[in-house]
Each structure stands twice: as C-alpha cells, then as structure tokens.
Amino acid sequence: MKNSLIKREHDSIFQTYKRLPIVVDHAEGARITDVEGNVYLDFLGGIAVNALGHSHPKIIEAINNQIKKYIHLSNYFYQEPQVLLAEKLKSISGYDRVFFSNSGTEANEGAIKLARRWGYDKEKTHIIGFTGGFHGRTYGTLSLMDKPLYKEKMGPFLPNMRMLQYNNIQALIGEINDFTCAIIIEFIQGEGGITSAENEFIDKIFDLKKKFGFLVIADEIQCGTGRTGKFFGFNHYDVSPDIVTMAKGIGGGLPLGAILAKEELAKVWEKGMHGTTYGGNALACTTGLVVLEELDNGLMTHVSETGHYFTNMLKRIQKEFPTLIYEVRGIGLMQGLLLSFDANELVNALLEKKIITNAASGKVLRLVPPLIITKDDVNELIDTLRQCLNNFNK
C-alpha cells in the first residue's frame, strides 16, 4: 500500500513538496502511526499547527457537535462560533477587533491591505520586511521576503516593499522615514532559523514609530498561540504592535487565521473592502475556541514549564557536542539547534529512529512539537538525538 500510494501521489499531484517517506494511518497525541505499524514521536506538530496534538478528544467533540448544526454558511450570516472565538481572542490578547481568514498568508496579506489603506491618505506607501522572515507565498507576502527559492522567476513583485537586515539598527535608521507605512516582523523567526529579535532592535523600531508614525505588524503565525510560554512572541518584549496576524496553532488542526487590531484601525475598512468566502468557518472557529480554552486552563503554564526543561536539556546536549551544535535557539516549545552541518542530515537520522523533526534555514534543526508534549517525550528526543550525534562524531 505504501509504495502504491506514493506512486499515485507522484502521478497525480504537483511535485512541490519534499515529503517524508511516511504514509500515515492515524495519529494521536504526539504520536503518528504509519500504514506499516511504525510509531513516530512528532516534534514537528504539523509545522506548529497541532497545538493540542493529534485527535484531541475535545477537538473531536467540538467538531462533532458543530457538524450536526452546519458546516459552512458564508459570512453573510451571524454565527455564534465566530463571535465566541473573537471574544475569547480579545480577552486573551487585549486587542479590540478581529478578522478571520483561512491561513497565515491570507492574514498577512490582509494586514498589508489594512496598513496600506490606513496610510493612503497620509501618503505613506512603503512597507518594510526583514531578512529571514517568512510571511507566506502570496505576492504581497513574497514581496517582503528574501527567499530566492520561493521567488525565482516569479516576479515582478509589489512596489514600495523594502527589505532590511534583521537585528540591524543602522539599517532601520537609514531607511525608515515619513513615507513608511508599516513594518512587518516576526519577533521570533520560524523559517529564518528560530532567530529572536534583539531587545535593542525592537526598542529602536518603536522609537522610530513614535517619530515617523507608522504601523507595526507582528507576524505571530508560528510563534503565537502560546508556543513560547506566552500567548504572543512579542509578549517577551515590552511593546504593543498595532496589528497582529495569527494562524497555525489557533485552529487546532483546521485552517484558520486571524488579524487582530486596535480600535483606531476598526474603521479603516468599510463594508465590502475586504472579505473571504471560507474565513471564520464555523468548524475552524469551534476548534479554535477549544485551543484558547485549553491554553487558559493550564496549558500555557505547561508550555512554560516544559519549554524551560526542554531548553535546559538541549543546552546540556550542546555541551556534549560543541563541535556539532553551535547554538540553542528559541523559547518555550519553539526551539532550534544551529548545527555545524546541513540539518537535513540530522532530520533523516532522527527519522530512521522514529522521531519527526524539520530543518529551517539550512543548518537549524527546528523543533515545534504539539504543546501537550511531556518531559518524557523531551527525554526520548534527547536520548535519540544523543545517539544520532554520536554517529556524526565518528
């Protein structure tokens, strides 16, 4: 069955993904079981999507309850799941308005439109992104990224989009001016190798914001929804962005994104200026509410405690293999190991031992497990990591 399905996939689907050689049968908690009965420990979490792990009973119950009522209506109707989720987001985040989308790239695209509309009458048209950032694969988001593989021979991209060096204060000072409409930033970069913004860099952004009056968009798609032990990655800094984009973990496994904004931006969009057919789908909002309730009921504390343990264990293994692991990066359950070699080699070695991980930015092993991961799961990863690294040392 495995080889047959792989061949059929090759014959039927665009070959844009480098898939793992696993045909999944089912998944539960932090474990994935393939059609041959092999069980894998999942430290990828659907690329930071499965916040509550696989087949969480409360997610399944919520889906079953909602599906009996209706699946899709469109945004022509008032729907309680949307309102409940928006109210919960407002309560946790402190923001005033929510717009639901299907994905992270749609949330970022919408945030770009919101910022541009806000800046139009002010003649503010320039939007700034940073090297290493990943905001999606639409033209607006690609215009704010330095990822050649995603952009090669697909231009031209949008005008008045500028790229600056991440964590480079002098670049900020030299480029931000009265025409700057907004900047978009991941406070902790995912695809960029689990790289955190430096405090001085963030302070300078907000100093310049006071001087030039632009908007700050926080891309919290990967580092948000509790992954770092705080609800947002930017909560580790003493700042308040104007717009926040969310996706991945917020849907609990279903496609869901969101734009959060302060009240002063609420009237920038008039009716009909922005919309979506599927965004705020009742099923996704229902599962999103489960995720937020779980985070509020102790899961955030669990992430903080387990994340602290995870960091310490990774630092221990770094000390054991200083020539192979240069740096431990990240916060909470968003961790990365900067290696002295191609991270895909370690990804493959771990996969042979039934642990699923991922490479980011070439030499960084990315570890973004479900938020329900336990210390025993961390220990299993560490023991297996040690075995693999011992082989690399030979």
C-alpha positions in Angstrom: 0.0 0.0 0.0 2.8 2.4 0.9 4.7 2.3 -2.4 1.4 2.2 -4.4 0.1 5.4 -2.7 3.4 7.2 -3.1 3.4 6.4 -6.8 -0.2 7.5 -7.2 0.7 10.8 -5.5 3.7 11.3 -7.8 1.3 10.7 -10.8 -1.5 13.0 -9.6 -0.2 15.9 -7.6 2.1 18.8 -8.4 5.5 17.8 -7.1 6.2 20.9 -5.0 6.6 19.2 -1.6 9.6 17.2 -0.4 7.6 14.7 1.6 8.8 12.4 4.4 8.6 8.7 3.3 5.7 8.1 5.6 2.2 7.1 4.7 0.1 7.9 7.7 -2.6 5.6 9.0 -3.6 7.5 12.2 -2.3 9.9 14.8 -3.0 10.5 18.5 -1.4 12.9 21.0 2.2 13.4 20.0 2.4 10.1 18.0 1.9 9.3 14.4 1.4 5.7 13.2 2.0 4.7 9.6 0.3 2.1 7.5 3.1 -0.4 8.3 2.5 0.0 12.1 5.6 2.2 12.8 5.0 4.7 15.5 6.8 8.1 15.3 7.2 10.8 18.0 6.1 14.0 16.4 8.3 17.1 17.1 7.0 18.9 14.0 3.4 19.2 15.1 2.0 19.8 11.6 4.6 22.6 11.3 3.5 24.2 14.7 -0.2 23.7 13.8 -1.4 20.9 16.1 -1.3 22.8 19.3 -3.3 20.1 21.2 -1.7 17.2 19.4 -3.5 14.8 17.2 -7.0 13.6 17.7 -7.6 15.6 20.9 -10.9 14.4 22.4 -12.2 17.9 23.0 -11.4 18.9 19.4 -13.2 15.9 18.1 -16.2 16.5 20.4 -16.4 20.1 19.3 -16.2 19.2 15.6 -18.9 16.5 16.0 -21.2 18.9 17.9 -20.8 21.7 15.3 -21.0 19.4 12.2 -24.5 18.4 13.3 -25.6 22.0 13.2 -23.9 23.3 10.0 -20.5 23.3 8.3 -20.5 26.4 6.1 -22.8 29.3 5.7 -20.6 32.2 4.4 -20.1 35.5 6.1 -23.5 36.8 5.1 -24.7 35.3 8.4 -24.2 36.0 12.1 -22.6 32.9 13.6 -22.0 32.1 17.3 -18.7 30.2 16.9 -17.1 33.3 15.2 -18.4 35.6 17.9 -17.3 33.4 20.8 -13.8 32.9 19.3 -13.4 36.7 18.6 -14.5 37.5 22.2 -12.0 35.0 23.6 -9.2 36.3 21.4 -10.0 39.9 22.6 -10.0 38.8 26.2 -6.6 37.0 26.0 -4.8 39.4 23.6 -6.1 42.8 24.7 -6.8 43.7 21.1 -10.2 45.2 20.1 -11.1 43.9 16.6 -10.7 40.5 14.8 -10.9 39.5 11.2 -10.9 35.8 10.4 -9.1 34.3 7.4 -8.2 30.7 6.3 -4.4 30.9 6.7 -1.4 32.8 7.8 -0.5 34.1 4.3 -4.1 35.4 4.0 -3.9 37.1 7.4 -0.6 38.8 6.4 -2.0 39.8 3.0 -5.0 41.3 4.8 -2.7 43.1 7.3 -0.8 44.6 4.4 -4.0 45.8 2.8 -5.2 47.2 6.1 -1.9 49.1 6.6 -1.9 50.4 3.0 -5.5 51.6 3.3 -4.6 53.3 6.6 -1.6 55.0 5.0 -3.2 56.0 1.7 -4.5 59.5 2.7 -1.3 60.1 4.7 0.8 59.4 1.6 2.5 56.6 3.5 3.1 53.7 1.0 6.3 51.9 2.0 6.2 48.6 3.9 9.3 47.1 5.4 10.1 43.4 6.0 13.3 41.8 7.3 15.7 39.2 6.1 15.0 35.7 7.3 11.3 36.4 7.7 8.6 34.2 6.3 5.1 35.6 5.8 3.5 33.4 3.2 3.5 32.7 -0.5 1.1 35.3 -2.0 2.6 38.2 -3.9 2.2 40.7 -1.1 4.0 38.5 1.4 6.7 37.3 -1.1 7.4 41.0 -1.8 8.5 41.3 1.9 10.8 38.2 2.0 14.3 37.3 0.9 13.6 33.7 -0.1 15.1 33.1 -3.6 13.7 29.6 -3.9 10.1 30.9 -3.4 10.5 34.0 -5.7 12.9 33.0 -8.5 11.5 33.8 -12.0 8.1 34.7 -10.5 8.4 38.5 -10.4 7.9 41.3 -10.6 6.7 41.8 -7.1 4.8 44.6 -5.4 6.4 48.1 -5.4 7.3 50.1 -2.3 8.2 47.0 -0.4 11.6 47.1 1.2 13.8 44.5 2.9 16.1 45.4 5.8 18.6 43.3 7.7 17.1 41.6 10.7 18.5 43.0 14.0 20.4 45.7 12.2 19.6 49.1 13.9 21.6 51.2 11.5 19.6 49.8 8.6 16.4 50.9 10.4 17.7 54.4 10.9 18.8 54.8 7.3 15.6 53.5 5.7 12.6 54.5 7.8 11.1 57.9 7.0 7.8 59.8 6.6 6.8 57.5 3.7 7.0 54.4 5.9 3.5 52.9 6.2 4.3 49.8 8.2 6.8 47.2 9.1 6.1 43.5 9.5 8.2 41.5 11.8 8.4 38.0 13.4 9.6 38.6 16.9 10.9 35.0 16.8 11.5 33.8 13.2 10.5 30.3 12.3 11.7 29.6 8.8 14.5 32.0 9.5 16.1 29.5 11.8 14.4 30.2 15.2 16.1 33.6 15.4 14.9 36.0 18.0 14.7 39.8 17.7 17.2 41.6 19.9 15.7 43.9 22.6 17.6 46.9 21.3 16.4 46.3 17.8 12.7 46.2 18.9 13.2 49.3 21.1 14.6 51.2 18.1 11.6 50.2 15.9 9.2 51.6 18.4 11.3 54.7 19.0 11.2 55.3 15.2 7.4 54.6 15.2 6.9 57.5 17.6 8.9 59.8 15.4 7.5 58.8 12.0 4.1 57.4 12.8 4.0 54.1 11.0 2.2 50.8 12.0 3.9 47.7 13.4 2.5 44.4 12.2 3.5 41.4 14.4 3.6 38.2 12.5 2.6 35.7 15.2 1.7 32.9 12.9 4.3 30.5 14.2 5.5 32.0 17.5 2.0 32.9 18.7 -0.9 30.9 20.3 1.1 30.1 23.4 4.0 28.3 21.7 6.7 30.3 23.6 5.0 30.1 27.0 3.3 33.4 26.5 0.4 34.0 24.2 2.4 36.0 21.7 6.1 36.0 20.9 6.1 39.8 21.3 4.9 39.4 24.9 8.5 38.7 25.7 9.2 42.3 24.8 7.6 45.4 26.4 5.8 46.6 23.3 2.3 46.7 21.7 2.1 46.2 17.9 -0.8 47.9 16.1 -1.8 44.7 14.1 -1.2 41.1 14.9 -1.6 38.2 12.5 -2.3 34.6 13.6 -2.8 31.2 12.1 -1.2 27.7 12.6 -1.9 26.7 16.2 -5.0 28.8 16.6 -7.2 26.4 14.5 -6.2 23.2 16.4 -5.6 21.4 13.1 -8.2 23.1 10.9 -7.4 26.0 8.5 -7.9 29.3 10.5 -6.1 32.6 10.5 -6.8 35.9 12.2 -6.0 39.6 12.0 -6.1 41.4 15.4 -6.1 45.2 15.5 -6.6 48.1 17.9 -9.8 50.1 17.9 -8.4 53.0 16.0 -8.0 50.8 12.9 -11.5 49.4 13.1 -13.0 51.9 10.6 -10.1 51.8 8.1 -12.0 49.1 6.2 -15.6 49.9 5.3 -18.1 47.2 4.4 -17.1 45.3 1.3 -13.4 46.5 1.3 -12.1 43.1 2.4 -13.6 39.7 2.7 -13.3 35.9 2.4 -15.6 33.0 1.5 -14.3 30.5 4.0 -12.6 32.6 6.6 -14.2 32.2 10.0 -15.6 28.8 9.1 -17.8 27.5 11.9 -15.8 24.3 12.3 -12.5 26.0 12.5 -13.8 28.6 14.9 -15.2 25.9 17.1 -11.8 24.1 17.3 -10.1 27.4 17.8 -12.2 28.1 20.8 -11.1 24.7 22.3 -7.4 25.6 21.8 -7.9 29.0 23.6 -9.8 27.5 26.4 -7.1 24.8 26.9 -4.4 27.5 26.9 -6.4 29.4 29.5 -6.9 26.3 31.7 -3.3 25.4 32.4 -1.8 24.5 29.1 0.1 27.8 28.9 1.8 27.0 32.2 2.6 23.6 31.0 4.3 25.0 27.9 6.3 27.4 30.0 7.5 24.7 32.4 8.1 22.0 29.7 9.7 24.6 27.5 12.1 25.6 30.3 13.0 21.9 30.8 13.4 21.4 27.0 15.8 24.4 26.8 17.9 23.1 29.6 18.1 19.6 28.1 19.1 21.0 24.7 21.8 23.1 26.3 23.1 20.0 28.1 23.4 18.1 24.8 25.0 21.2 23.2 27.8 20.9 25.8 28.2 17.3 25.0 28.6 18.0 21.2 30.1 21.6 21.0 31.6 21.0 17.5 28.2 19.8 16.1 25.8 22.1 17.9 26.8 25.8 17.8 23.8 27.3 19.5 20.5 26.5 21.1 17.8 29.0 20.0 14.2 29.7 20.8 11.8 30.0 23.7 9.2 27.5 25.1 8.3 24.9 22.6 9.7 26.7 19.7 13.4 25.5 19.7 16.2 25.3 17.2 19.7 23.9 17.2 22.2 25.7 15.0 24.4 22.9 13.6 27.8 22.8 12.0 26.4 20.7 9.2 23.2 20.5 7.0 20.3 20.0 9.4 18.6 17.7 6.9 21.2 15.1 7.7 20.1 15.1 11.3 16.4 15.2 10.3 17.0 12.0 8.3 18.9 10.3 11.1 16.2 11.1 13.6 13.5 9.9 11.2 15.3 6.5 11.0 14.9 6.3 14.8 11.2 7.2 14.5 11.3 10.9 15.5 9.9 13.5 13.2 11.7 16.9 13.1 12.4 19.5 10.5 15.2 21.7 9.1 15.0 25.5 8.8 17.4 28.0 7.3 19.8 25.2 6.2 21.7 24.4 9.4 19.0 24.7 12.0 17.1 21.7 13.4 13.6 23.1 14.1 11.6 21.6 17.0 8.0 22.7 17.2 6.1 19.8 18.9 2.5 19.8 20.0 2.0 22.0 23.1 0.9 18.9 25.1 4.4 17.3 24.8 5.7 15.9 28.1 9.0 15.8 29.8 9.2 12.1 29.0 8.8 12.9 25.3 11.6 15.5 25.6 13.8 12.9 27.2 13.1 10.5 24.4 14.1 13.1 21.8 17.2 14.0 23.8 18.3 10.3 24.1 17.8 9.7 20.4 19.5 13.0 19.5 22.5 11.9 21.5 22.6 8.5 19.7 22.5 10.2 16.3 25.1 12.9 17.2 27.4 10.2 18.5 27.3 8.6 15.0 28.0 12.0 13.4 31.1 12.3 15.7 32.7 9.2 14.4 
